[in-house]
């Protein structure tokens, strides 16, 4: 993942000072890194759903005309 390697580079450049406290710290993450993380999560969730479907094709299916209380997820 790009975001992890980016963080490692930033953290390895930090100096450690004894007897001091950190009052504020931040890290600017490029939007492309966030998009990459979201893409990975989406891909892994889809792979997981396909593995479940392969193992049990009826998983998550309702029987007959049973209505669910929640609307379908798009």
PyMOL Python script that loads the backbone (N, CA, C, O; Angstrom):
from pymol import cmd

cmd.read_pdbstr("""\
ATOM      1  N   UNK A   1       0.838  -1.178   0.000  1.00  0.00           N
ATOM      2  CA  UNK A   1       0.000   0.000   0.000  1.00  0.00           C
ATOM      3  C   UNK A   1       0.884   1.243   0.000  1.00  0.00           C
ATOM      4  O   UNK A   1       1.864   1.312   0.742  1.00  0.00           O
ATOM      5  N   UNK A   2       0.552   2.183  -0.796  1.00  0.00           N
ATOM      6  CA  UNK A   2       1.367   3.391  -0.892  1.00  0.00           C
ATOM      7  C   UNK A   2       1.363   4.201   0.392  1.00  0.00           C
ATOM      8  O   UNK A   2       2.390   4.763   0.774  1.00  0.00           O
ATOM      9  N   UNK A   3       0.228   4.267   1.059  1.00  0.00           N
ATOM     10  CA  UNK A   3       0.129   5.113   2.253  1.00  0.00           C
ATOM     11  C   UNK A   3       1.056   4.608   3.365  1.00  0.00           C
ATOM     12  O   UNK A   3       1.632   5.412   4.097  1.00  0.00           O
ATOM     13  N   UNK A   4       1.201   3.306   3.495  1.00  0.00           N
ATOM     14  CA  UNK A   4       2.060   2.758   4.543  1.00  0.00           C
ATOM     15  C   UNK A   4       3.510   3.099   4.255  1.00  0.00           C
ATOM     16  O   UNK A   4       4.223   3.540   5.156  1.00  0.00           O
ATOM     17  N   UNK A   5       3.963   2.909   3.033  1.00  0.00           N
ATOM     18  CA  UNK A   5       5.352   3.213   2.708  1.00  0.00           C
ATOM     19  C   UNK A   5       5.616   4.714   2.864  1.00  0.00           C
ATOM     20  O   UNK A   5       6.709   5.108   3.271  1.00  0.00           O
ATOM     21  N   UNK A   6       4.642   5.537   2.549  1.00  0.00           N
ATOM     22  CA  UNK A   6       4.784   6.988   2.712  1.00  0.00           C
ATOM     23  C   UNK A   6       4.970   7.331   4.194  1.00  0.00           C
ATOM     24  O   UNK A   6       5.820   8.152   4.537  1.00  0.00           O
ATOM     25  N   UNK A   7       4.187   6.710   5.062  1.00  0.00           N
ATOM     26  CA  UNK A   7       4.273   6.972   6.500  1.00  0.00           C
ATOM     27  C   UNK A   7       5.614   6.508   7.060  1.00  0.00           C
ATOM     28  O   UNK A   7       6.183   7.177   7.923  1.00  0.00           O
ATOM     29  N   UNK A   8       6.119   5.393   6.592  1.00  0.00           N
ATOM     30  CA  UNK A   8       7.400   4.880   7.084  1.00  0.00           C
ATOM     31  C   UNK A   8       8.508   5.862   6.756  1.00  0.00           C
ATOM     32  O   UNK A   8       9.384   6.102   7.586  1.00  0.00           O
ATOM     33  N   UNK A   9       8.487   6.427   5.576  1.00  0.00           N
ATOM     34  CA  UNK A   9       9.511   7.395   5.194  1.00  0.00           C
ATOM     35  C   UNK A   9       9.432   8.615   6.103  1.00  0.00           C
ATOM     36  O   UNK A   9      10.461   9.125   6.546  1.00  0.00           O
ATOM     37  N   UNK A  10       8.226   9.084   6.383  1.00  0.00           N
ATOM     38  CA  UNK A  10       8.061  10.260   7.240  1.00  0.00           C
ATOM     39  C   UNK A  10       8.539   9.956   8.647  1.00  0.00           C
ATOM     40  O   UNK A  10       9.273  10.753   9.232  1.00  0.00           O
ATOM     41  N   UNK A  11       8.143   8.826   9.199  1.00  0.00           N
ATOM     42  CA  UNK A  11       8.491   8.502  10.573  1.00  0.00           C
ATOM     43  C   UNK A  11       9.980   8.221  10.758  1.00  0.00           C
ATOM     44  O   UNK A  11      10.503   8.443  11.850  1.00  0.00           O
ATOM     45  N   UNK A  12      10.665   7.752   9.752  1.00  0.00           N
ATOM     46  CA  UNK A  12      12.093   7.489   9.897  1.00  0.00           C
ATOM     47  C   UNK A  12      12.901   8.773   9.913  1.00  0.00           C
ATOM     48  O   UNK A  12      14.051   8.764  10.352  1.00  0.00           O
ATOM     49  N   UNK A  13      12.332   9.883   9.445  1.00  0.00           N
ATOM     50  CA  UNK A  13      13.041  11.156   9.450  1.00  0.00           C
ATOM     51  C   UNK A  13      12.824  11.931  10.745  1.00  0.00           C
ATOM     52  O   UNK A  13      13.443  12.977  10.936  1.00  0.00           O
ATOM     53  N   UNK A  14      11.971  11.452  11.632  1.00  0.00           N
ATOM     54  CA  UNK A  14      11.688  12.166  12.872  1.00  0.00           C
ATOM     55  C   UNK A  14      12.860  12.062  13.841  1.00  0.00           C
ATOM     56  O   UNK A  14      13.528  11.032  13.936  1.00  0.00           O
ATOM     57  N   UNK A  15      13.084  13.146  14.549  1.00  0.00           N
ATOM     58  CA  UNK A  15      14.094  13.142  15.600  1.00  0.00           C
ATOM     59  C   UNK A  15      13.394  12.878  16.932  1.00  0.00           C
ATOM     60  O   UNK A  15      12.262  13.318  17.132  1.00  0.00           O
ATOM     61  N   UNK A  16      14.040  12.183  17.821  1.00  0.00           N
ATOM     62  CA  UNK A  16      13.478  11.918  19.137  1.00  0.00           C
ATOM     63  C   UNK A  16      14.229  12.771  20.148  1.00  0.00           C
ATOM     64  O   UNK A  16      15.445  12.657  20.302  1.00  0.00           O
ATOM     65  N   UNK A  17      13.480  13.630  20.834  1.00  0.00           N
ATOM     66  CA  UNK A  17      14.057  14.498  21.847  1.00  0.00           C
ATOM     67  C   UNK A  17      13.588  14.031  23.203  1.00  0.00           C
ATOM     68  O   UNK A  17      12.393  13.815  23.408  1.00  0.00           O
ATOM     69  N   UNK A  18      14.493  13.874  24.115  1.00  0.00           N
ATOM     70  CA  UNK A  18      14.171  13.442  25.470  1.00  0.00           C
ATOM     71  C   UNK A  18      13.545  14.594  26.256  1.00  0.00           C
ATOM     72  O   UNK A  18      13.888  15.758  26.046  1.00  0.00           O
ATOM     73  N   UNK A  19      12.618  14.258  27.169  1.00  0.00           N
ATOM     74  CA  UNK A  19      11.992  15.211  28.086  1.00  0.00           C
ATOM     75  C   UNK A  19      11.148  16.281  27.382  1.00  0.00           C
ATOM     76  O   UNK A  19      11.019  17.395  27.890  1.00  0.00           O
ATOM     77  N   UNK A  20      10.581  15.959  26.234  1.00  0.00           N
ATOM     78  CA  UNK A  20       9.671  16.859  25.520  1.00  0.00           C
ATOM     79  C   UNK A  20       8.349  16.132  25.302  1.00  0.00           C
ATOM     80  O   UNK A  20       8.305  14.902  25.307  1.00  0.00           O
ATOM     81  N   UNK A  21       7.274  16.891  25.111  1.00  0.00           N
ATOM     82  CA  UNK A  21       5.972  16.320  24.798  1.00  0.00           C
ATOM     83  C   UNK A  21       5.508  16.840  23.447  1.00  0.00           C
ATOM     84  O   UNK A  21       5.798  17.975  23.067  1.00  0.00           O
ATOM     85  N   UNK A  22       4.794  16.002  22.737  1.00  0.00           N
ATOM     86  CA  UNK A  22       4.230  16.408  21.459  1.00  0.00           C
ATOM     87  C   UNK A  22       2.897  17.100  21.716  1.00  0.00           C
ATOM     88  O   UNK A  22       2.000  16.517  22.325  1.00  0.00           O
ATOM     89  N   UNK A  23       2.765  18.327  21.260  1.00  0.00           N
ATOM     90  CA  UNK A  23       1.529  19.090  21.433  1.00  0.00           C
ATOM     91  C   UNK A  23       0.619  18.932  20.217  1.00  0.00           C
ATOM     92  O   UNK A  23      -0.605  18.975  20.341  1.00  0.00           O
ATOM     93  N   UNK A  24       1.212  18.752  19.064  1.00  0.00           N
ATOM     94  CA  UNK A  24       0.418  18.640  17.843  1.00  0.00           C
ATOM     95  C   UNK A  24       1.225  17.853  16.816  1.00  0.00           C
ATOM     96  O   UNK A  24       2.440  18.018  16.704  1.00  0.00           O
ATOM     97  N   UNK A  25       0.529  16.994  16.066  1.00  0.00           N
ATOM     98  CA  UNK A  25       1.199  16.221  15.029  1.00  0.00           C
ATOM     99  C   UNK A  25       0.188  15.962  13.918  1.00  0.00           C
ATOM    100  O   UNK A  25      -0.991  15.740  14.194  1.00  0.00           O
ATOM    101  N   UNK A  26       0.627  15.986  12.692  1.00  0.00           N
ATOM    102  CA  UNK A  26      -0.261  15.706  11.584  1.00  0.00           C
ATOM    103  C   UNK A  26       0.538  15.125  10.430  1.00  0.00           C
ATOM    104  O   UNK A  26       1.767  15.188  10.386  1.00  0.00           O
ATOM    105  N   UNK A  27      -0.198  14.572   9.524  1.00  0.00           N
ATOM    106  CA  UNK A  27       0.403  14.004   8.324  1.00  0.00           C
ATOM    107  C   UNK A  27      -0.545  14.274   7.176  1.00  0.00           C
ATOM    108  O   UNK A  27      -1.715  13.895   7.229  1.00  0.00           O
ATOM    109  N   UNK A  28      -0.059  14.915   6.157  1.00  0.00           N
ATOM    110  CA  UNK A  28      -0.881  15.179   4.986  1.00  0.00           C
ATOM    111  C   UNK A  28      -0.798  13.972   4.060  1.00  0.00           C
ATOM    112  O   UNK A  28       0.283  13.565   3.633  1.00  0.00           O
ATOM    113  N   UNK A  29      -1.958  13.413   3.764  1.00  0.00           N
ATOM    114  CA  UNK A  29      -2.033  12.223   2.923  1.00  0.00           C
ATOM    115  C   UNK A  29      -2.593  12.638   1.563  1.00  0.00           C
ATOM    116  O   UNK A  29      -3.661  13.248   1.497  1.00  0.00           O
ATOM    117  N   UNK A  30      -1.900  12.321   0.498  1.00  0.00           N
ATOM    118  CA  UNK A  30      -2.406  12.670  -0.835  1.00  0.00           C
ATOM    119  C   UNK A  30      -3.734  11.961  -1.113  1.00  0.00           C
ATOM    120  O   UNK A  30      -3.940  10.826  -0.682  1.00  0.00           O
ATOM    121  N   UNK A  31      -4.622  12.628  -1.829  1.00  0.00           N
ATOM    122  CA  UNK A  31      -5.932  12.073  -2.135  1.00  0.00           C
ATOM    123  C   UNK A  31      -5.794  10.785  -2.949  1.00  0.00           C
ATOM    124  O   UNK A  31      -6.645   9.900  -2.864  1.00  0.00           O
ATOM    125  N   UNK A  32      -4.739  10.684  -3.725  1.00  0.00           N
ATOM    126  CA  UNK A  32      -4.530   9.460  -4.511  1.00  0.00           C
ATOM    127  C   UNK A  32      -4.257   8.265  -3.595  1.00  0.00           C
ATOM    128  O   UNK A  32      -4.622   7.137  -3.928  1.00  0.00           O
ATOM    129  N   UNK A  33      -3.622   8.500  -2.448  1.00  0.00           N
ATOM    130  CA  UNK A  33      -3.390   7.419  -1.483  1.00  0.00           C
ATOM    131  C   UNK A  33      -4.696   6.968  -0.855  1.00  0.00           C
ATOM    132  O   UNK A  33      -4.916   5.772  -0.666  1.00  0.00           O
ATOM    133  N   UNK A  34      -5.565   7.919  -0.531  1.00  0.00           N
ATOM    134  CA  UNK A  34      -6.873   7.574   0.031  1.00  0.00           C
ATOM    135  C   UNK A  34      -7.690   6.801  -0.997  1.00  0.00           C
ATOM    136  O   UNK A  34      -8.347   5.817  -0.657  1.00  0.00           O
ATOM    137  N   UNK A  35      -7.653   7.237  -2.240  1.00  0.00           N
ATOM    138  CA  UNK A  35      -8.366   6.532  -3.305  1.00  0.00           C
ATOM    139  C   UNK A  35      -7.823   5.117  -3.474  1.00  0.00           C
ATOM    140  O   UNK A  35      -8.588   4.185  -3.721  1.00  0.00           O
ATOM    141  N   UNK A  36      -6.513   4.953  -3.343  1.00  0.00           N
ATOM    142  CA  UNK A  36      -5.910   3.620  -3.442  1.00  0.00           C
ATOM    143  C   UNK A  36      -6.358   2.705  -2.319  1.00  0.00           C
ATOM    144  O   UNK A  36      -6.617   1.523  -2.546  1.00  0.00           O
ATOM    145  N   UNK A  37      -6.452   3.241  -1.105  1.00  0.00           N
ATOM    146  CA  UNK A  37      -6.918   2.451   0.039  1.00  0.00           C
ATOM    147  C   UNK A  37      -8.368   2.037  -0.185  1.00  0.00           C
ATOM    148  O   UNK A  37      -8.722   0.878   0.030  1.00  0.00           O
ATOM    149  N   UNK A  38      -9.203   2.971  -0.613  1.00  0.00           N
ATOM    150  CA  UNK A  38     -10.616   2.649  -0.876  1.00  0.00           C
ATOM    151  C   UNK A  38     -10.752   1.596  -1.968  1.00  0.00           C
ATOM    152  O   UNK A  38     -11.606   0.715  -1.874  1.00  0.00           O
ATOM    153  N   UNK A  39      -9.923   1.678  -2.997  1.00  0.00           N
ATOM    154  CA  UNK A  39      -9.941   0.686  -4.066  1.00  0.00           C
ATOM    155  C   UNK A  39      -9.566  -0.695  -3.538  1.00  0.00           C
ATOM    156  O   UNK A  39     -10.181  -1.691  -3.918  1.00  0.00           O
ATOM    157  N   UNK A  40      -8.562  -0.761  -2.665  1.00  0.00           N
ATOM    158  CA  UNK A  40      -8.157  -2.029  -2.065  1.00  0.00           C
ATOM    159  C   UNK A  40      -9.260  -2.624  -1.205  1.00  0.00           C
ATOM    160  O   UNK A  40      -9.523  -3.825  -1.267  1.00  0.00           O
ATOM    161  N   UNK A  41      -9.909  -1.779  -0.396  1.00  0.00           N
ATOM    162  CA  UNK A  41     -10.998  -2.254   0.457  1.00  0.00           C
ATOM    163  C   UNK A  41     -12.134  -2.792  -0.410  1.00  0.00           C
ATOM    164  O   UNK A  41     -12.676  -3.863  -0.134  1.00  0.00           O
ATOM    165  N   UNK A  42     -12.489  -2.061  -1.440  1.00  0.00           N
ATOM    166  CA  UNK A  42     -13.557  -2.487  -2.347  1.00  0.00           C
ATOM    167  C   UNK A  42     -13.208  -3.817  -3.013  1.00  0.00           C
ATOM    168  O   UNK A  42     -14.046  -4.715  -3.094  1.00  0.00           O
ATOM    169  N   UNK A  43     -11.981  -3.939  -3.483  1.00  0.00           N
ATOM    170  CA  UNK A  43     -11.556  -5.169  -4.155  1.00  0.00           C
ATOM    171  C   UNK A  43     -11.561  -6.368  -3.205  1.00  0.00           C
ATOM    172  O   UNK A  43     -11.994  -7.458  -3.578  1.00  0.00           O
ATOM    173  N   UNK A  44     -11.082  -6.164  -1.981  1.00  0.00           N
ATOM    174  CA  UNK A  44     -11.040  -7.265  -1.018  1.00  0.00           C
ATOM    175  C   UNK A  44     -12.435  -7.673  -0.571  1.00  0.00           C
ATOM    176  O   UNK A  44     -12.700  -8.857  -0.362  1.00  0.00           O
ATOM    177  N   UNK A  45     -13.334  -6.693  -0.423  1.00  0.00           N
ATOM    178  CA  UNK A  45     -14.719  -7.016  -0.054  1.00  0.00           C
ATOM    179  C   UNK A  45     -15.390  -7.809  -1.169  1.00  0.00           C
ATOM    180  O   UNK A  45     -16.118  -8.763  -0.894  1.00  0.00           O
ATOM    181  N   UNK A  46     -15.158  -7.431  -2.416  1.00  0.00           N
ATOM    182  CA  UNK A  46     -15.731  -8.158  -3.540  1.00  0.00           C
ATOM    183  C   UNK A  46     -15.169  -9.575  -3.625  1.00  0.00           C
ATOM    184  O   UNK A  46     -15.914 -10.522  -3.876  1.00  0.00           O
ATOM    185  N   UNK A  47     -13.870  -9.725  -3.418  1.00  0.00           N
ATOM    186  CA  UNK A  47     -13.252 -11.051  -3.427  1.00  0.00           C
ATOM    187  C   UNK A  47     -13.836 -11.919  -2.315  1.00  0.00           C
ATOM    188  O   UNK A  47     -14.118 -13.098  -2.529  1.00  0.00           O
ATOM    189  N   UNK A  48     -14.017 -11.339  -1.131  1.00  0.00           N
ATOM    190  CA  UNK A  48     -14.594 -12.062  -0.004  1.00  0.00           C
ATOM    191  C   UNK A  48     -16.022 -12.498  -0.314  1.00  0.00           C
ATOM    192  O   UNK A  48     -16.398 -13.636  -0.031  1.00  0.00           O
ATOM    193  N   UNK A  49     -16.814 -11.606  -0.890  1.00  0.00           N
ATOM    194  CA  UNK A  49     -18.196 -11.942  -1.247  1.00  0.00           C
ATOM    195  C   UNK A  49     -18.239 -13.052  -2.296  1.00  0.00           C
ATOM    196  O   UNK A  49     -19.093 -13.937  -2.237  1.00  0.00           O
ATOM    197  N   UNK A  50     -17.324 -13.001  -3.244  1.00  0.00           N
ATOM    198  CA  UNK A  50     -17.276 -14.060  -4.269  1.00  0.00           C
ATOM    199  C   UNK A  50     -16.866 -15.403  -3.665  1.00  0.00           C
ATOM    200  O   UNK A  50     -17.377 -16.446  -4.074  1.00  0.00           O
ATOM    201  N   UNK A  51     -15.953 -15.385  -2.700  1.00  0.00           N
ATOM    202  CA  UNK A  51     -15.568 -16.635  -2.032  1.00  0.00           C
ATOM    203  C   UNK A  51     -16.746 -17.234  -1.258  1.00  0.00           C
ATOM    204  O   UNK A  51     -16.946 -18.448  -1.264  1.00  0.00           O
ATOM    205  N   UNK A  52     -17.511 -16.386  -0.601  1.00  0.00           N
ATOM    206  CA  UNK A  52     -18.698 -16.858   0.122  1.00  0.00           C
ATOM    207  C   UNK A  52     -19.707 -17.442  -0.860  1.00  0.00           C
ATOM    208  O   UNK A  52     -20.262 -18.515  -0.623  1.00  0.00           O
ATOM    209  N   UNK A  53     -19.942 -16.738  -1.957  1.00  0.00           N
ATOM    210  CA  UNK A  53     -20.895 -17.202  -2.980  1.00  0.00           C
ATOM    211  C   UNK A  53     -20.445 -18.536  -3.574  1.00  0.00           C
ATOM    212  O   UNK A  53     -21.271 -19.406  -3.850  1.00  0.00           O
ATOM    213  N   UNK A  54     -19.146 -18.692  -3.768  1.00  0.00           N
ATOM    214  CA  UNK A  54     -18.610 -19.934  -4.331  1.00  0.00           C
ATOM    215  C   UNK A  54     -18.808 -21.101  -3.361  1.00  0.00           C
ATOM    216  O   UNK A  54     -19.142 -22.213  -3.772  1.00  0.00           O
ATOM    217  N   UNK A  55     -18.598 -20.833  -2.074  1.00  0.00           N
ATOM    218  CA  UNK A  55     -18.733 -21.887  -1.080  1.00  0.00           C
ATOM    219  C   UNK A  55     -20.192 -22.227  -0.795  1.00  0.00           C
ATOM    220  O   UNK A  55     -20.530 -23.396  -0.606  1.00  0.00           O
ATOM    221  N   UNK A  56     -21.053 -21.223  -0.764  1.00  0.00           N
ATOM    222  CA  UNK A  56     -22.463 -21.450  -0.491  1.00  0.00           C
ATOM    223  C   UNK A  56     -23.285 -20.493  -1.349  1.00  0.00           C
ATOM    224  O   UNK A  56     -23.508 -19.351  -0.948  1.00  0.00           O
ATOM    225  N   UNK A  57     -23.739 -20.938  -2.521  1.00  0.00           N
ATOM    226  CA  UNK A  57     -24.472 -20.054  -3.436  1.00  0.00           C
ATOM    227  C   UNK A  57     -25.761 -19.478  -2.837  1.00  0.00           C
ATOM    228  O   UNK A  57     -26.231 -18.437  -3.295  1.00  0.00           O
ATOM    229  N   UNK A  58     -26.330 -20.122  -1.843  1.00  0.00           N
ATOM    230  CA  UNK A  58     -27.576 -19.633  -1.258  1.00  0.00           C
ATOM    231  C   UNK A  58     -27.334 -18.668  -0.088  1.00  0.00           C
ATOM    232  O   UNK A  58     -28.294 -18.186   0.514  1.00  0.00           O
ATOM    233  N   UNK A  59     -26.113 -18.389   0.232  1.00  0.00           N
ATOM    234  CA  UNK A  59     -25.809 -17.504   1.367  1.00  0.00           C
ATOM    235  C   UNK A  59     -26.369 -16.112   1.118  1.00  0.00           C
ATOM    236  O   UNK A  59     -26.120 -15.510   0.073  1.00  0.00           O
ATOM    237  N   UNK A  60     -27.121 -15.609   2.075  1.00  0.00           N
ATOM    238  CA  UNK A  60     -27.677 -14.270   1.982  1.00  0.00           C
ATOM    239  C   UNK A  60     -28.959 -14.153   1.193  1.00  0.00           C
ATOM    240  O   UNK A  60     -29.532 -13.067   1.108  1.00  0.00           O
ATOM    241  N   UNK A  61     -29.417 -15.227   0.622  1.00  0.00           N
ATOM    242  CA  UNK A  61     -30.654 -15.195  -0.162  1.00  0.00           C
ATOM    243  C   UNK A  61     -31.858 -15.390   0.747  1.00  0.00           C
ATOM    244  O   UNK A  61     -31.785 -16.126   1.731  1.00  0.00           O
ATOM    245  N   UNK A  62     -32.957 -14.738   0.422  1.00  0.00           N
ATOM    246  CA  UNK A  62     -34.199 -14.947   1.166  1.00  0.00           C
ATOM    247  C   UNK A  62     -35.024 -16.004   0.457  1.00  0.00           C
ATOM    248  O   UNK A  62     -34.874 -16.227  -0.744  1.00  0.00           O
ATOM    249  N   UNK A  63     -35.890 -16.647   1.209  1.00  0.00           N
ATOM    250  CA  UNK A  63     -36.725 -17.705   0.640  1.00  0.00           C
ATOM    251  C   UNK A  63     -38.088 -17.149   0.283  1.00  0.00           C
ATOM    252  O   UNK A  63     -38.722 -16.468   1.089  1.00  0.00           O
ATOM    253  N   UNK A  64     -38.534 -17.439  -0.919  1.00  0.00           N
ATOM    254  CA  UNK A  64     -39.867 -17.025  -1.338  1.00  0.00           C
ATOM    255  C   UNK A  64     -40.020 -15.525  -1.367  1.00  0.00           C
ATOM    256  O   UNK A  64     -39.160 -14.802  -1.869  1.00  0.00           O
ATOM    257  N   UNK A  65     -41.135 -15.069  -0.819  1.00  0.00           N
ATOM    258  CA  UNK A  65     -41.412 -13.630  -0.854  1.00  0.00           C
ATOM    259  C   UNK A  65     -41.200 -12.975   0.515  1.00  0.00           C
ATOM    260  O   UNK A  65     -41.870 -11.995   0.841  1.00  0.00           O
ATOM    261  N   UNK A  66     -40.282 -13.506   1.308  1.00  0.00           N
ATOM    262  CA  UNK A  66     -39.985 -12.900   2.588  1.00  0.00           C
ATOM    263  C   UNK A  66     -39.366 -11.528   2.364  1.00  0.00           C
ATOM    264  O   UNK A  66     -38.383 -11.380   1.638  1.00  0.00           O
ATOM    265  N   UNK A  67     -39.950 -10.555   2.989  1.00  0.00           N
ATOM    266  CA  UNK A  67     -39.434  -9.187   2.839  1.00  0.00           C
ATOM    267  C   UNK A  67     -38.450  -8.892   3.975  1.00  0.00           C
ATOM    268  O   UNK A  67     -38.646  -9.321   5.112  1.00  0.00           O
ATOM    269  N   UNK A  68     -37.418  -8.172   3.654  1.00  0.00           N
ATOM    270  CA  UNK A  68     -36.473  -7.757   4.682  1.00  0.00           C
ATOM    271  C   UNK A  68     -36.867  -6.375   5.190  1.00  0.00           C
ATOM    272  O   UNK A  68     -37.526  -5.613   4.483  1.00  0.00           O
ATOM    273  N   UNK A  69     -36.473  -6.061   6.388  1.00  0.00           N
ATOM    274  CA  UNK A  69     -36.840  -4.769   6.970  1.00  0.00           C
ATOM    275  C   UNK A  69     -35.954  -3.641   6.429  1.00  0.00           C
ATOM    276  O   UNK A  69     -36.337  -2.472   6.492  1.00  0.00           O
ATOM    277  N   UNK A  70     -34.804  -3.972   5.913  1.00  0.00           N
ATOM    278  CA  UNK A  70     -33.883  -2.952   5.390  1.00  0.00           C
ATOM    279  C   UNK A  70     -33.966  -2.905   3.873  1.00  0.00           C
ATOM    280  O   UNK A  70     -34.170  -3.932   3.225  1.00  0.00           O
ATOM    281  N   UNK A  71     -33.810  -1.720   3.309  1.00  0.00           N
ATOM    282  CA  UNK A  71     -33.811  -1.623   1.845  1.00  0.00           C
ATOM    283  C   UNK A  71     -32.550  -2.259   1.272  1.00  0.00           C
ATOM    284  O   UNK A  71     -31.538  -2.348   1.968  1.00  0.00           O
ATOM    285  N   UNK A  72     -32.590  -2.695   0.039  1.00  0.00           N
ATOM    286  CA  UNK A  72     -31.400  -3.320  -0.570  1.00  0.00           C
ATOM    287  C   UNK A  72     -30.247  -2.335  -0.679  1.00  0.00           C
ATOM    288  O   UNK A  72     -30.455  -1.138  -0.881  1.00  0.00           O
ATOM    289  N   UNK A  73     -29.048  -2.840  -0.545  1.00  0.00           N
ATOM    290  CA  UNK A  73     -27.853  -2.013  -0.668  1.00  0.00           C
ATOM    291  C   UNK A  73     -27.515  -1.858  -2.141  1.00  0.00           C
ATOM    292  O   UNK A  73     -27.468  -2.850  -2.868  1.00  0.00           O
ATOM    293  N   UNK A  74     -27.280  -0.633  -2.596  1.00  0.00           N
ATOM    294  CA  UNK A  74     -26.976  -0.439  -4.031  1.00  0.00           C
ATOM    295  C   UNK A  74     -25.642  -1.003  -4.411  1.00  0.00           C
ATOM    296  O   UNK A  74     -25.245  -0.920  -5.573  1.00  0.00           O
TER     297      UNK A  74
END
""", "prot")
cmd.dss("prot")
cmd.show_as("cartoon", "prot")
cmd.util.cbc("prot")
cmd.orient("prot")
